[in-house]
């Protein structure tokens, strides 16, 4: 939105507010694009935690490019060392919000993987763009993809170790799902460890794991350093899968709804800006490569955000389903089915002992109405349905309509 459009919107909102006969939020315009009146953000500064990963970009760029100021707030990005640290700081209020793993928010909500607290997903930050890396040692022995890894593990009887970034998080669920697709039970046939994303490459270098799942740029970094190969991308597992979210506590949303709405609008604009052009993507890569953010060479970031992939074994390809931050607004809607899916996998792998009320929990956590208000204010399209359908790598179809049956239907499970 340019300054002329912004001024026009302000005038329209002010006229509407003046015409309203009741005091409070303007009907249909619950989120205003100016910091005044009843919609003024309750906080001027919002501290948002992030982990050094490419998909922190929309939060960082909202701050760097000043989209936050447009909505009456100042985003203060806070670099964190681990997802456990992000969890703890969100729960105790040291962070207002975070760029955070979808499954982490649901894990805290359900009291698994940390202290139980009511949480909130404000929006999805990105689709796609994670990967599964196998060590060069495994690749040299013949394990180059899911099928060949499974064959290798049946003949090579040593213990195999795989790393994820947080027990209830997205990367854990992606690598478990991928291994299980090829008949490998991650709970019985291998050892699973937790390693913070920026430490993955160093740990593989010294032989601490045979494979890992993590966000970029650390998969491409392993290839550049000659220690790993890309066996699969996460978009191979689920095209346009949900990944990181803008997460906070339910308590924060209730106390500071205008602030939450303002942040959603700023981050939506940043995501739209990133996806708008090649030059914007490259500018983003240059920005987040800095020491204060991801702390890596820009070459480790800029290839895969453009969909230019290599597997470390000589294969190269262009992937249209690379990491997206906006994609005409399809990325950011907090689908209830996305949240429910993570709970089905938590149940599948024994993290949840009983079936929760999947829909009720998703409705509580995913702040769909708040997102709709913010998206409407910045003219971002809103889907008609809170559920979406996808066909997974193993051929199963997830549509959110019978999560209990779906969760119980897997052959390989804990």
TAVEN-V751172 format. One record per residue. N is the residue number from 1. RES is the residue in three letters. NEAR is the number of other ideal C-beta (glycine too) atoms within 8 Angstrom. Layout:
N_RES_NEAR ; N_RES_NEAR
This chain:
1_UNK_9 ; 2_UNK_5 ; 3_UNK_5 ; 4_UNK_6 ; 5_UNK_8 ; 6_UNK_11 ; 7_UNK_8 ; 8_UNK_8 ; 9_UNK_10 ; 10_UNK_10 ; 11_UNK_8 ; 12_UNK_8 ; 13_UNK_13 ; 14_UNK_8 ; 15_UNK_8 ; 16_UNK_10 ; 17_UNK_9 ; 18_UNK_6 ; 19_UNK_6 ; 20_UNK_8 ; 21_UNK_3 ; 22_UNK_4 ; 23_UNK_3 ; 24_UNK_4 ; 25_UNK_7 ; 26_UNK_11 ; 27_UNK_5 ; 28_UNK_5 ; 29_UNK_10 ; 30_UNK_8 ; 31_UNK_13 ; 32_UNK_10 ; 33_UNK_13 ; 34_UNK_7 ; 35_UNK_8 ; 36_UNK_7 ; 37_UNK_6 ; 38_UNK_6 ; 39_UNK_11 ; 40_UNK_9 ; 41_UNK_13 ; 42_UNK_8 ; 43_UNK_9 ; 44_UNK_6 ; 45_UNK_7 ; 46_UNK_13 ; 47_UNK_10 ; 48_UNK_16 ; 49_UNK_16 ; 50_UNK_15 ; 51_UNK_14 ; 52_UNK_11 ; 53_UNK_15 ; 54_UNK_14 ; 55_UNK_14 ; 56_UNK_16 ; 57_UNK_13 ; 58_UNK_14 ; 59_UNK_16 ; 60_UNK_13 ; 61_UNK_15 ; 62_UNK_15 ; 63_UNK_13 ; 64_UNK_7 ; 65_UNK_8 ; 66_UNK_7 ; 67_UNK_15 ; 68_UNK_14 ; 69_UNK_8 ; 70_UNK_11 ; 71_UNK_13 ; 72_UNK_11 ; 73_UNK_16 ; 74_UNK_9 ; 75_UNK_12 ; 76_UNK_9 ; 77_UNK_12 ; 78_UNK_9 ; 79_UNK_10 ; 80_UNK_12 ; 81_UNK_6 ; 82_UNK_8 ; 83_UNK_13 ; 84_UNK_8 ; 85_UNK_9 ; 86_UNK_15 ; 87_UNK_14 ; 88_UNK_10 ; 89_UNK_13 ; 90_UNK_18 ; 91_UNK_11 ; 92_UNK_6 ; 93_UNK_8 ; 94_UNK_7 ; 95_UNK_13 ; 96_UNK_11 ; 97_UNK_15 ; 98_UNK_14 ; 99_UNK_13 ; 100_UNK_15 ; 101_UNK_15 ; 102_UNK_17 ; 103_UNK_15 ; 104_UNK_16 ; 105_UNK_15 ; 106_UNK_16 ; 107_UNK_16 ; 108_UNK_16 ; 109_UNK_13 ; 110_UNK_12 ; 111_UNK_7 ; 112_UNK_10 ; 113_UNK_10 ; 114_UNK_11 ; 115_UNK_6 ; 116_UNK_7 ; 117_UNK_9 ; 118_UNK_8 ; 119_UNK_14 ; 120_UNK_15 ; 121_UNK_15 ; 122_UNK_16 ; 123_UNK_14 ; 124_UNK_16 ; 125_UNK_16 ; 126_UNK_14 ; 127_UNK_15 ; 128_UNK_15 ; 129_UNK_17 ; 130_UNK_14 ; 131_UNK_12 ; 132_UNK_15 ; 133_UNK_17 ; 134_UNK_13 ; 135_UNK_13 ; 136_UNK_10 ; 137_UNK_8 ; 138_UNK_12 ; 139_UNK_14 ; 140_UNK_6 ; 141_UNK_8 ; 142_UNK_8 ; 143_UNK_14 ; 144_UNK_10 ; 145_UNK_8 ; 146_UNK_11 ; 147_UNK_7 ; 148_UNK_10 ; 149_UNK_16 ; 150_UNK_11 ; 151_UNK_10 ; 152_UNK_12 ; 153_UNK_12 ; 154_UNK_6 ; 155_UNK_6 ; 156_UNK_7 ; 157_UNK_3 ; 158_UNK_4 ; 159_UNK_5 ; 160_UNK_10 ; 161_UNK_11 ; 162_UNK_16 ; 163_UNK_16 ; 164_UNK_17 ; 165_UNK_16 ; 166_UNK_16 ; 167_UNK_10 ; 168_UNK_14 ; 169_UNK_15 ; 170_UNK_15 ; 171_UNK_15 ; 172_UNK_15 ; 173_UNK_11 ; 174_UNK_14 ; 175_UNK_15 ; 176_UNK_12 ; 177_UNK_13 ; 178_UNK_14 ; 179_UNK_14 ; 180_UNK_14 ; 181_UNK_10 ; 182_UNK_10 ; 183_UNK_7 ; 184_UNK_12 ; 185_UNK_11 ; 186_UNK_13 ; 187_UNK_8 ; 188_UNK_5 ; 189_UNK_9 ; 190_UNK_13 ; 191_UNK_7 ; 192_UNK_11 ; 193_UNK_10 ; 194_UNK_8 ; 195_UNK_13 ; 196_UNK_10 ; 197_UNK_12 ; 198_UNK_9 ; 199_UNK_8 ; 200_UNK_16 ; 201_UNK_12 ; 202_UNK_7 ; 203_UNK_12 ; 204_UNK_15 ; 205_UNK_8 ; 206_UNK_6 ; 207_UNK_7 ; 208_UNK_9 ; 209_UNK_13 ; 210_UNK_10 ; 211_UNK_15 ; 212_UNK_15 ; 213_UNK_17 ; 214_UNK_16 ; 215_UNK_14 ; 216_UNK_17 ; 217_UNK_12 ; 218_UNK_14 ; 219_UNK_16 ; 220_UNK_13 ; 221_UNK_11 ; 222_UNK_15 ; 223_UNK_13 ; 224_UNK_9 ; 225_UNK_9 ; 226_UNK_6 ; 227_UNK_9 ; 228_UNK_15 ; 229_UNK_13 ; 230_UNK_15 ; 231_UNK_14 ; 232_UNK_11 ; 233_UNK_14 ; 234_UNK_16 ; 235_UNK_14 ; 236_UNK_6 ; 237_UNK_13 ; 238_UNK_9 ; 239_UNK_7 ; 240_UNK_11 ; 241_UNK_13 ; 242_UNK_10 ; 243_UNK_17 ; 244_UNK_14 ; 245_UNK_15 ; 246_UNK_16 ; 247_UNK_13 ; 248_UNK_13 ; 249_UNK_12 ; 250_UNK_11 ; 251_UNK_7 ; 252_UNK_12 ; 253_UNK_14 ; 254_UNK_6 ; 255_UNK_7 ; 256_UNK_11 ; 257_UNK_10 ; 258_UNK_11 ; 259_UNK_13 ; 260_UNK_16 ; 261_UNK_16 ; 262_UNK_16 ; 263_UNK_18 ; 264_UNK_15 ; 265_UNK_15 ; 266_UNK_15 ; 267_UNK_15 ; 268_UNK_16 ; 269_UNK_13 ; 270_UNK_16 ; 271_UNK_15 ; 272_UNK_12 ; 273_UNK_11 ; 274_UNK_14 ; 275_UNK_11 ; 276_UNK_6 ; 277_UNK_5 ; 278_UNK_6 ; 279_UNK_6 ; 280_UNK_11 ; 281_UNK_13 ; 282_UNK_9 ; 283_UNK_8 ; 284_UNK_12 ; 285_UNK_12 ; 286_UNK_9 ; 287_UNK_12 ; 288_UNK_14 ; 289_UNK_13 ; 290_UNK_9 ; 291_UNK_4 ; 292_UNK_5 ; 293_UNK_14 ; 294_UNK_12 ; 295_UNK_9 ; 296_UNK_10 ; 297_UNK_7 ; 298_UNK_9 ; 299_UNK_7 ; 300_UNK_12 ; 301_UNK_17 ; 302_UNK_11 ; 303_UNK_10 ; 304_UNK_16 ; 305_UNK_14 ; 306_UNK_9 ; 307_UNK_10 ; 308_UNK_8 ; 309_UNK_13 ; 310_UNK_11 ; 311_UNK_11 ; 312_UNK_11 ; 313_UNK_7 ; 314_UNK_5 ; 315_UNK_6 ; 316_UNK_7 ; 317_UNK_6 ; 318_UNK_6 ; 319_UNK_9 ; 320_UNK_5 ; 321_UNK_10 ; 322_UNK_13 ; 323_UNK_12 ; 324_UNK_13 ; 325_UNK_15 ; 326_UNK_13 ; 327_UNK_9 ; 328_UNK_5 ; 329_UNK_13 ; 330_UNK_11 ; 331_UNK_14 ; 332_UNK_14 ; 333_UNK_13 ; 334_UNK_15 ; 335_UNK_14 ; 336_UNK_14 ; 337_UNK_14 ; 338_UNK_13 ; 339_UNK_16 ; 340_UNK_14 ; 341_UNK_12 ; 342_UNK_14 ; 343_UNK_17 ; 344_UNK_13 ; 345_UNK_13 ; 346_UNK_15 ; 347_UNK_13 ; 348_UNK_10 ; 349_UNK_11 ; 350_UNK_9 ; 351_UNK_10 ; 352_UNK_11 ; 353_UNK_3 ; 354_UNK_5 ; 355_UNK_8 ; 356_UNK_10 ; 357_UNK_5 ; 358_UNK_12 ; 359_UNK_9 ; 360_UNK_8 ; 361_UNK_15 ; 362_UNK_13 ; 363_UNK_9 ; 364_UNK_8 ; 365_UNK_14 ; 366_UNK_12 ; 367_UNK_12 ; 368_UNK_11 ; 369_UNK_6 ; 370_UNK_13 ; 371_UNK_14 ; 372_UNK_9 ; 373_UNK_11 ; 374_UNK_15 ; 375_UNK_15 ; 376_UNK_11 ; 377_UNK_12 ; 378_UNK_11 ; 379_UNK_5 ; 380_UNK_10 ; 381_UNK_7 ; 382_UNK_9 ; 383_UNK_9 ; 384_UNK_3 ; 385_UNK_5 ; 386_UNK_7 ; 387_UNK_10 ; 388_UNK_10 ; 389_UNK_9 ; 390_UNK_11 ; 391_UNK_6 ; 392_UNK_11 ; 393_UNK_9 ; 394_UNK_7 ; 395_UNK_6 ; 396_UNK_9 ; 397_UNK_8 ; 398_UNK_11 ; 399_UNK_9 ; 400_UNK_12 ; 401_UNK_5 ; 402_UNK_5 ; 403_UNK_14 ; 404_UNK_8 ; 405_UNK_7 ; 406_UNK_10 ; 407_UNK_13 ; 408_UNK_6 ; 409_UNK_6 ; 410_UNK_9 ; 411_UNK_3 ; 412_UNK_7 ; 413_UNK_9 ; 414_UNK_5
